[in-house]
C-alpha cells in the first residue's frame, strides 16, 4: 500500500513538474509562429505545432505573438514571454505600453518608466508621467515638476520646472515660480528663469 502511495505521489510530481496535459484543453487557438494558445479551466498556455506543451496553462491573458514575443498577464500584472515561454519581461507591471522603436512605457506602483524589447530597464519606474518622444527627448514629471530625458533614458534636465514647452530651433521655454526662461537641448539655461 505504501509503494502505491509513493508511485502516485511521483506521478503527481512529474505532472506538476513537466506540465503534461493528458486530458485535452477546453480551447485551442489558431497557430501563429508555430505556436497556438490553449485554454484550460480559464487559464492560458501555449503548445507547439506538434502539440507539445511549451507553457502550461497559467496565464489569465496571452496576447498575440508579435516578433516572436507576447504580452502575458497573471493577477492583473503584465510581462512578456518569447516563443519558448521564457519571461523576457517579468510579470510585475500594471501596464506595458505600445512598443515604439523597441521601447515601451511600463507602469509599476503608480510610477512610470521605460523598458526595451529585450526586457532591459531604460528608465526606472520613478516618474509620475513620461510624454511621448519628440525629437529624441521626452518630458518627465515628478512631484509636480518637469524635466527631460533623452532616448537612452539619461536625464538631461532633472525635474525642476513647472512647465517645459516643446523644443523649437533646439530651444525650449521653461517656467518656474511664474518666470520664464529658455534651455538648450543639453539642459543649459540660455535665459535664466530667476
C-alpha positions in Angstrom: 0.0 0.0 0.0 2.9 2.3 0.9 4.6 1.7 -2.5 1.3 2.6 -4.4 1.1 5.9 -2.5 4.8 6.6 -3.4 4.2 5.9 -7.0 1.1 8.1 -7.0 3.0 10.9 -5.4 5.8 10.6 -8.0 3.3 10.6 -10.9 1.7 13.8 -9.5 5.1 15.4 -9.1 6.0 14.5 -12.7 2.7 16.0 -13.9 3.3 19.2 -11.9 7.0 19.5 -12.9 6.5 18.9 -16.7 3.0 20.4 -17.1 1.7 17.4 -19.0 -1.9 17.6 -20.1 -3.3 14.2 -21.0 -6.9 15.2 -20.8 -7.1 17.8 -23.6 -7.8 21.5 -23.5 -11.0 23.5 -23.3 -9.9 25.5 -26.4 -7.0 25.5 -28.8 -6.4 28.7 -30.8 -5.1 29.3 -34.2 -1.4 28.5 -34.9 0.8 31.6 -35.4 4.6 31.4 -35.5 4.4 27.7 -34.8 2.5 28.2 -31.6 -1.1 28.0 -30.5 -2.7 29.4 -27.4 -4.6 26.8 -25.3 -7.1 27.3 -22.6 -7.8 25.0 -19.6 -10.0 25.9 -16.7 -10.0 29.6 -17.7 -6.2 29.9 -17.9 -4.0 30.0 -21.0 -0.8 28.3 -22.1 1.0 27.5 -25.3 1.6 24.4 -27.4 3.9 24.0 -30.4 2.9 22.7 -33.9 3.4 19.1 -32.7 1.1 19.6 -29.7 3.9 19.7 -27.1 3.1 21.9 -24.2 5.5 24.9 -24.2 3.8 26.7 -21.4 1.3 25.1 -19.1 -2.0 27.0 -18.7 -1.2 29.5 -16.0 -1.8 32.9 -17.5 -5.1 34.9 -17.4 -4.2 36.5 -20.7 -1.8 35.7 -23.5 -1.8 38.3 -26.3 -0.9 37.6 -29.9 2.8 37.0 -30.6 4.4 39.8 -32.5 8.1 39.5 -33.5 8.1 36.2 -31.5 7.0 37.8 -28.2 3.7 38.1 -26.5 2.4 40.1 -23.5 1.0 37.9 -20.7 -0.9 38.6 -17.5 -1.3 37.0 -14.1 -3.3 38.7 -11.3 -3.7 41.8 -13.4 0.1 42.3 -13.7 1.8 42.2 -17.1 5.0 40.8 -18.6 6.2 39.3 -21.8 7.3 35.9 -23.0 9.1 34.6 -26.0 8.1 31.6 -28.3 9.7 29.2 -25.8 7.8 30.6 -22.8 10.8 32.3 -21.3 9.8 35.5 -19.5 11.6 38.3 -21.3 9.9 41.0 -19.2 9.0 39.9 -15.6 5.3 39.8 -14.8 5.1 42.7 -12.4 3.9 45.7 -14.3 0.4 47.2 -14.0 0.7 48.1 -17.7 3.1 47.8 -20.6 2.6 50.4 -23.3 2.9 50.1 -27.1 6.5 49.4 -28.3 7.8 52.3 -30.4 11.4 52.0 -31.7 11.7 48.8 -29.5 10.8 50.7 -26.3 7.7 50.9 -24.2 6.4 52.7 -21.1 6.0 50.5 -18.0 3.8 51.2 -15.0 4.6 49.9 -11.6 3.2 51.1 -8.2 1.7 54.2 -9.8 5.0 55.3 -11.4 6.2 55.2 -15.0 9.5 54.0 -16.6 10.7 52.7 -19.9 11.8 49.2 -20.9 13.2 47.9 -24.1 12.1 45.0 -26.3 14.6 42.6 -24.6 13.5 43.4 -21.1 16.2 45.9 -20.2 15.1 48.7 -18.0 16.0 52.0 -19.8 14.3 54.3 -17.2 13.4 53.0 -13.7 9.7 53.4 -12.7 10.2 56.6 -10.8 8.3 59.3 -12.7 4.6 60.3 -12.5 4.4 60.8 -16.2 6.6 60.4 -19.3 5.5 62.1 -22.5 5.9 60.7 -26.0 9.4 61.1 -27.6 9.7 64.3 -29.5 13.0 64.9 -31.4 14.7 62.3 -29.3 13.6 63.7 -26.0 10.7 63.1 -23.6 9.4 65.3 -20.8 9.2 63.6 -17.4 7.0 64.7 -14.4 8.0 64.0 -10.8 6.3 65.5 -7.8 4.7 68.3 -9.9 7.9 69.3 -11.7 9.0 68.6 -15.2 12.4 67.5 -16.5 13.7 66.0 -19.8 15.3 62.6 -20.6 16.9 61.6 -23.9 16.1 58.4 -25.9 18.6 56.4 -23.9 16.9 57.4 -20.6 19.6 59.8 -19.5 18.2 62.7 -17.5 19.2 65.8 -19.4 17.2 68.2 -17.1 16.2 67.0 -13.7 12.5 67.7 -12.8 12.7 71.2 -11.6 10.4 73.3 -13.8 6.7 73.9 -13.5 6.4 73.9 -17.3 8.5 72.9 -20.3 7.4 73.8 -23.8 8.3 71.8 -26.9 11.7 72.4 -28.5 11.9 74.8 -31.4 15.2 75.6 -33.0 16.9 73.5 -30.3 15.5 75.7 -27.6 12.6 75.2 -25.2 10.8 77.7 -22.9 10.7 76.7 -19.3 8.9 78.3 -16.3 9.4 78.3 -12.6 7.5 80.4 -10.0 5.8 82.4 -12.7 9.0 83.4 -14.5 10.1 82.1 -17.9 13.5 81.2 -19.3 15.0 79.2 -22.2 17.1 76.0 -22.2 19.0 74.3 -25.0 18.9 70.6 -25.8 21.7 69.9 -23.3 19.6 71.4 -20.5 21.7 74.6 -20.2 19.7 77.7 -19.3 20.3 80.2 -22.1 17.9 82.6 -20.5 17.7 82.2 -16.7 14.3 81.7 -15.1 15.2 83.7 -11.9 
